[in-house]
Amino acid sequence: MIPKILLSFDVEEFDMPLEYQFNISAEEQMRIGKLGLEKLMPILSDPAIQTTLFTTANFANHYSDSIKALSEKHEIASHTFYHSNYNTEHLKLSRERLSTIINKEVVGLRMPRMKQVPVADIKSAGYIYDASVHPTWLPGRYNNLHLPKEVYKEEGLIRIPASVSTFLRVPLFWLSFKNFHYSMYLALALQSLKKEGFLSLYFHPWEFVDIRAFGLPHYTTKGCQSSLFEKLNCLIGDLKKHGEFISYNNFAKIYAKD
């Protein structure tokens, strides 16, 4: 089987500055998020690329036409209702709202900041798969070194982990891509792709616009002026030689058949 590359973007309001006590209005959060989505359009228009856009219903409410248009080619999945405000009811409400906007069933979830919530809550809200598992250790966030690196089922829910390195479980998420030397990141990604048969990567549209004015540490903004976008283009070009870009939903369907 051709290895599968799951490229995803968390399409959301840009509320990260609030974590660093930088005051940013709700309107500005939306504006930056939308600018980032527009910056990614050359990638999202590539006929060889299918991605999954984990979208907050809040963002989709503001830019419903854009989300509907993107759903014609890419999978729209839930990133709950708001990025920084959560209760259990948001699982079902966000799925239903996104489904209404795109006129398609929404079956996938990724919790903001990979927050862990009860599997029973996810299933009862109508999801088939969850992409909120990060099987690594992030100091101050979580320690998931005990969780599987491969796709697995938990209480009937398909769980698709974010990719980590084959050895030591070095996370291959957005911060690593931003700060690792490109050749090192690519080597780790290809090792994981070969070992697991899939690669699950996630980024945020707002990373690809200039966000240096919002009080964030340098390691979160590195390359935001332009170089990060070119780096991602290089990664996509290199990964095309080793696998097929598909949505998380299509990958979950393959797993369910096996």
N, C-alpha and C positions, 0 to 999 in steps of 0.2 A: 504493500500500500504506500502511496506517495505520502511523505510526511506532511502534516497539516500545520499551517501557520495561522494563529488566531491573533490578529492585530485589532486592538480595541482602543477606544477613546472614551473617557468619562466626560460627557458633555454636560456641563454644569455651570452654575453661577460661580464666579471667581471670588470665593469668600475666604481664601487662604490667608490674606492679610489680617483678618480678624484673630487668627491664632497667634499673631505676633503683636497684638494690641495696636494695630494700625486701622484707623477708622476709614471704612470704604462704604459708600452708599449702596443700597440694593440696585439702583439704576446703573451705577458704575460696574458692579459685579456682573450684571447682565451684558453690558456693553463689551467688556473685555472678553467674556466667554464667547460672544458672537463674533468678535474680531478674530479670535483664534480659530473658530470654525471656518470662517472665510479664508484664513491663511492656509488651511489644510485642503482646500478644494482641489488643487492639482493632484493630490494623492487620492482623494475620494472620487475623483473623476477617472482614475486609471482603470481601464476595463479589466485588467488582470488582478485587481485588488477588490476583495469583498471584506468589509470590516464589520465589527459590531460597535454600535454607539450606545453606551450605557448612559441614558439621559434622565435627568430629573424632570418630573412632570412640571415643576416650576419653570424651568428653562423652556420646555416645550410649549407651555402656555404662552410664553412671550414671543416665541418664534415658531409658531405652529406650521406656517407655510414651508419654512426651511426644513423642518424635521420631516414633514410629509414628503417633500421632494427627495430627501436623502433616503427615505424608506423604500423608494423604488428600486434601489440598488443594494443598500446596506441593511443589516438587521438593526432595528431599534429595540433596545432592551431597557429595563428599569434600573435607575440609580436612586430609587425611592422618590418621594415627592419633593423634599427640600434637602439640600446638601448638609446643612448644619442643624436641622431640626427634625427629630424622628420620633414617631410612635408606631406601634404595631399596625394600626389602621392604614398607615401610609403605604404598606406593602401592596395591599389590594387596590387602594385608591389610585396609586401611581400607575399600576399595570392597566387598570381600566381607562384612566385618562389618556395614557399613551396609545392604547388600542383605538380609542375613539378618534384621536388626532390622525393616526396613520391608516385607519380603517383596515388594520391587520391585527391578528392575535399577537400579544406580547408574552413571551414564555420564559425569558431569562432575567436574572437579577444580579446586580453587583451592589453590595452595600457601600456607602461612602466610608472611606478610610478602612475598608475591609472589616468593618464592624461585624462581629459574630452575633447572630440572633438565632432563636430556636428553629430547627429544621421544620418542626410542625407548623410554625407560623408561616414560613415560606411556602410550604406545600398548600396550606389552607387558603393562601392568597392566590393560588392558581399557577404557580411557576413550575416549570419542568426541570430547569437547571439553575444552579447558583455558581457564580464566578467570584465569590467573596473570600475564597481560601488562599492565603499566602503562606506556604509551608516553610517559613523561615523565622528568624528572630530579629525583630526591630526594637532596639532599646527604647523604652518609654512608650511603646505601642502595643506589642504582643510578642509572645513566644509560641510559635506554632511548629517547632522542630519535630514534634511528634506526629504531625499530619502527613498524609501521603503526598508524594510529588506527582503521582499519576492520577488519571481520572478515576473516580470511584462513586459508588452509590451509598447514600446514608438515608435510611428510612424511606427508600424509594426515590429520593431526590438525587439527580445527577450533579456531582460537584466537580467543577473544572478549576484546578488550582492555577494561580499565576506561576510562571516558570521561575525556577531557581537553578543555580549551577549544579552540575552532576556531583561535584565534591564540595563539601562545606556549606552547601545550600546558600550560596551568595545570591541575593535577590537580583533578578534581571528586570526590575521595574524602572519607572521613569527617572528616578534619581540616579540609579546606576548608569543608565544610558547617558545621562547628562554629564556625569562626572568621571566615568571611566574612559581611558584611552580607547578609541574606536576599535582597534585591532584586538584588544583584550576583550571588550564586550562581545564582539562578533564571534570570537573563538569560544567563549563560554556559551553563547546562544546556540551555536552550531553543535556543540557537545550535547547540550540538553535536548535539542531537536533530534539528534541521532539516537540518544539513549531512550527518550520517552516517546518518540514518534510524533510529538506535537510541540509547539512553542506558543505560550500564552503570554502576550505582552500588553501592557496598558500605559497610556499616556493621557494628557489632558490638552485640549485645544489651546487653553490660555498660556501654556508653556511656550508657544511659538510666536508670541507677540512680546513687545518690550514691556516688561513688568518690573523694571528696576526701581520705579518711583514709589513702590507700595510697601516699603519697609521690610522686605523679605531678605533672608540671608543669601549670600552669593551662591551657595551650593544649590539653591532652589531656582535661581534665575540664570545660571550659566548658559550662555549661548542663545539667550532669548531674542537678541537683536536680529539674527538671521542664521547663524552657523548651525543652530540646533535643527532647523528645518532641513538644511542641506545634509546634515548628518543622518537624519531619518530617511531621506531619499536614498542615501548610499546604503543604509541598512536594508531597505526594501529591495533595492536592486540586487544586493548580495544574497538575500534570503530567497528571492525568486529562483535562484539557481538550485535550491535545495529542497523546495517544498511548494505547496499550493496554499494560497491565501483563501480561507473560507470563514464563514461566520461561526460564532459559538453555537448557534442553534443547529446549523448543519452538522457541526462536529458532534453535538449531543445526539443527533439522530443516528450518526454512524456508530457511536458508542452503544446506543440502545439496541441496535441490530445485532451487535457482536455477542 
